Amino acid sequence: MSSQIILPRILQVGAGASEELPNVLASLNCSRPLIITDRMMVELGYAESLKACLLQRSISADVFSDTVPEPTVGSIQAGVEQVRNGDYDCIVALGGGSPIDSAKAISILARFGGVMSDYKFPRIVNESGIPVIAVPTTAGTGSEATRFTIITDETSDEKMLCVGIGFMPVAALVDYNLTLTVPARTTADTGIDALTHAMESYVSQKANLYSDSQALAAMRLLGPNLRTSYKDGTNKPAREAMMLGSTLAGIAFSAASVALVHGMSRPIGAAFHVPHGLSNAMLLPTITEFSIPSAPERYADCARAMGVADEADTTDSANQKLLKELYALNEELQVPTPGGFGIDRAKFFELIPTMAQQALASGSPGNNPRVPTAQQIAALYENLW
């Protein structure tokens, strides 16, 4: 059986990749960009740096900086209106996963109209929106290389998964220099997010030879460098490895899909406003322990790729080392429990049945090596607490 692999048309990778933006726009015949970002990127001067880089080539750019973490239907609407009312032929998405996801959604809505729920899975969006050039500033979501976007419907607290070629950026400029100022907390959360992408794509029931190669390469980069990046954000070799690992992990899960961790993570994020990477980090050890019995060899491969086990280890030994590593990572990187994050226990347990149904409805748990029932998902939420 064949597998369809969808990638950005251009991948510019390495130090200074973001400075190639004018050349990339020229190669795409684009000259009127709107930079979609967040206020932090404006405050740090990254948006102004991109504008200055473009001005050197006589390209002027406007900036829309009102995206928010965990984007919602309401938060992207002003961006949709600005694109509709402007004379833009492309969007430059600058920031972490939230600005890039926002830009993807704005690209489709500005061109085709409707509301975001019109485009949520199981609909597959293959129509091409306004071209998006992604410039990631965190090593985490891999959104610059995926055919997915996630937008929350604030009226129902549903995190809508939207899928299709239409959400794939035409270009991605992967410049690890932009991650050197990322705070330790964000480094931890986004780094574990990338590791989750790599692991889930490798154990996914939709995994294929191509996604396997990308996932294993990602884990070899992420596993040995996550702690270093967290402890010393100025370590360029570690930051470079994390940035490329994040992109490869994005390519992997775009080709193989994610699984149970992501299915259960989205409802926590939507209901309690937990950042996506952090809710993944909370869940990863618990869900890995639940899933190992159905794919022990695959999880053992993950342990070896991450460098916590070697070929001399048996499958069982490798998996025990993997679990030990995941729990240790959460402790060392100070990943809180739901209660430690500040979630109210009564509210959490009250919403468990709803969250379990939302997780199943997302489709992601069906890709897991061990496919859970709603009752099992509810029990896993209880165990997570």
N, C-alpha and C positions, 0 to 999 in steps of 0.2 A: 504494500500500500504506500502511496506517495504522500508527502506532507508539503503543504504550501507554506513557504517562508516569505514573510513580508518585512522589508527593512527600509530605513530612510534611504533616499536616493544618494545622499552624501553623508558620510561619517567623517568628520574632521576630529582627530584624536591627538591629545598631547598638550604640552605647555604652549600657551599662546594660541590655541585653536580658536578662541573667541575673537581674536584679532583678525581672523580671516573672513569675518562676516561680510565686508564689502565685496570680496572676491566671490564668495558663495552666492550672494544676492545677484551679482552680475551673471554668474553661470546659470542661474534660474530665471534670468530675464525679469528680475524684480527690482524696483527702484523706489517704491513708496511704502516703507514699512511702518507698522505700528508696533512699538515695543510694549508687550503686556508683561507686567511684573508685579511686585508688591512693594509696600512702602519701605521695608527694610533694605531692599536692593537699591532703592533711591537714596536712602540715608547713608548707605555704605559707599555710594558713588559709582556702583557698577552700571546703573542705567546711564548715567552721564558719560561714563567711559565708552560705552557702546555708541552713544550718540556722537561723541567726539571722533571715534574711529570711523564712523560713517561719513561725518562731515569732511574728513580728509579726502574723501572721494566724491564730494559734492552731493551726498545723499542726506537729506534731512529726515528726521524721524520724530514722530510724536510718541508720548508715553502715556499708557494707561496703567496706573499703579494701585488700583482699588481691589485687587484680588485679595482673598482671605484664605487662611489655613482651612483645609477641608472645604473646598468651594461648594456653594449652594446655588440653587436656581436663582435666588434673588441677587447673590453677589456677582454673578456674571452678566446680569441684564444690562447694566450700564456699559459694559464692554461691547456687548452685542450692538447696542444703539450707536456707540461711537464708530464702530466699524461700518455699520450700515450708512451712517451719515457722512463718512469720510471717503476720501479717494485713495484707499489703501489697496495694494496688490499683494501684500503678504503680512504675516504676523511674526514677530520675533518674540518667542517666549523665553523670558529670563527669570531664573529662580529655581526653587525646588519643585517637587511634584505638584504642588497646588497651583502655582502660576502656569505651569505647563499644561496641567489638566484643564485649567480654566481656558487657556488659549485654544486648546483642541475643541472644546465645546463651543466657544465663541465663533470659531472658524466655521463650524457646521451651521449653527443657528443663524449667523449673519448672512450666510449664502442661501440657505434653504427655508428659513423661517420655522414656524411651529414652536413647540415647547420641548424642554429636555426629555420629558417622559415619552415623547414620540420616538425617541432614538434609543431607549434603553433596551438591553438584552431581554428577550431573545431576538429582537430585530438586529440584523447585521447591516451596518452602515458602510456601504461601499462607494457612496457618492463622494466626490472630492470637494472639500470645502476650500476656503481661502488658504493658500500654502502657509504652513507653519515651519519656522526654523527654530529649533529648540536649543537653548543655551543653558544647560543645567548647572546649578551652583551647589548642589549637594550630591553626595555619593550614596544614593538610596533608592529612589523609586524606579529609576530606569525608564521613566515616562518618555524620555527623548527617543526611545527606540521601541515603543510598544504601540499596538493598535487598540489601546484601551483608554478610557477616561472614566473617572468616577465623580459624580455630582450628587450632592445630597438634596433631596426634596424636603425642605424644612417643615412643610405642612404635615408630613408623615414620619419624619426622621428616617426615611429610607435612603440608603446610599445606592444610587442607581448606577449599575455597571453598564457602560456603553462600549460597544465592540465593533470593529470593522476597519477596513483599509482607510476609510475616510478620516480616522483619528490618528493615523501614522504621520508624524512630521516628515516633510520632504527632505529635511536636513537636520543634523545634530552636530553641534560644535562642543566637543567634550574636553574641557580645559580644566585640569585639576588645580591650576593656580587660583581658580575662583572658589575653591574649597578651603583654602589655607586659613581663612578667618572664621570658619564655621565653629560655633561653640561646641564644647564637649558633649552637652546633653543631646544636641541635634546630631552630632557625629555618631553617637551611640545608637540613637533611635533609627536614623536613616541607614546606618551600617548593618544593623540587625535586619532591617527591612530588606536590604539587598541580599543578605544571606538567606533570608526566608524565600525570596524569589528564586534563588538558585536551587535551594533544596526542594522546594515544592515543584518546580518544573522538572527536576530529575526524578521525583517519585510519582509525578502525575500519571494518571492512566492514559493521558494524551501525549506522553513523552515520545520522542523519536530520536533517531541518530543525530540529527542536526542539533536539536535542543539539548541533548545529552552533552554534546561536545562543548557547547557554550556554557552550560550549567557547571560542568566539572572545571572548566577553565576559570569561571567566576569564583568558585569555591576555593580554588588554589590561590587566587589573589586576595580574597576577602578574609579567609580564615586566619592566616598568619599576620594580617595587618590591621585588623579591627581594633585590638587593644592599643597598638602603637599610635594609631590616629587619634584615639580617644585621649590618651595620656599626653601626647605631644602633637598638637595640630599643625605645627610648623614642619613636621617631618615629611619632606617632599616625596621620597620614594614610597612611603606608606600611603600618602594621599593619592599619588598617581595610581598605585595598585588598587586602592579602594574605588577610585573614579572609574577606571576601566572595568573592574570587577562588577560595579553597579550596572554599567551599560551592557555588559555581556549577560548579566543576570536578567536584565530587561528583555534582551533579545531572546533569551531562553524561554522565559515565561510567556512572551508574546507568541512563541511558536508552540508551546505545550500547555499553556494555561496554569493558573495557580490552583490551590486545593483548599483543604479544610481550614488552615490557619486564616487565610484571607476571607473565607466565607464567614467565619465567626468573628473576625476582627471588624468588619465593616459595621455591623450593628452596634458594637461597643462604641466605635467612633461616632456614629450618628446620634446615639442616645445620650452619650456622656461627654462628647467633644474631646475624646482622647485622640491625639495625633495618630495618624495611620501607622507610622513606623513603630510607635510606642505600643499600640495595641497588638500589633504583630509580635513584638518582642515579648510582651506579657504571655502570649499564647504559645509561642514556638516550642518550649520544652515540654509542656503538657500535651500538646497535640502530637509531637514527635513520639512521645512515649506511648500514646494511644495507637499510633499508626504503624510502628515498627513491626509488630507481629505479621502484618500483611505484606511487607516488602523488606524483609531483613537484609537481603543482599544489597538492595539499593541504598538503604540507609548506611550500611557499612561502607559502601563506596563514598558516600558523603563524608564520613568520618576520615577516611584515608585522604580524600581530596583536600580537606581542611587542615590536614597535618596532625590530627589528634590520634590517629591510628596508622599502622603500616601494614604491609603485606603479610607480615608474620602473625598478625592478629587474626583470630577466628572471627567469623561474622558476629557471633554473640559478644565477644570481647570488644570488637570495634564499636558495636552499638552501645554497649555500656559506657565506653569512653566518650561517645558522641553525646549521650544524655548528660554525663558528668560535665562535659564542656559547655553545653547549652545552659545548664543551671548555673555553672560558674560564671559564664559570660553575663547573665542577668544580674548576678550578685555584684560582680566587679564593676559593671557599667551602670549600677544603681538603677536598674529597671524596677519601678514600683509594682506592687500588686494593685488590683483595682481599688482596694481600700486605701492603700498607701497613696494612690493618685488623688484620693479625696471623694471617690464615688460613694454615695450613700448605700449601705448594705441592703436596707429594705427595698429601696427603689430598684437596685440591681436584681434582686431575687424576684421582685414583682414582674420585671420585664423579661426574665429568662424565657418563658414560653414564646413571647413575641420575637425575641432575638433569635431563638432557635428556628422559628419558621422563616424569618428573613434570611438567615444563613442558608437554609436549604433552598429557598427561592432563588438565591443568587446563582445557583448552578455549580459553584466552586466545590462544595463538598462531594459532588458526584465524581470529581476527578481524583479524589483522595484514594490511596491504595486500600484503605479500609473505609468504606462508605458508611457513614453513621446514619442512624435514625434520628428523628427529632428528639426522642427521649434521651438518646446517647449524647446529643449535642447539649441538651439541657443539663445533663449530669456533668459534662465537661466544663460548662460555665460555672456550675456549683463548685467543682474541684478547683477551678481557677481562683475563686475567691479565697 
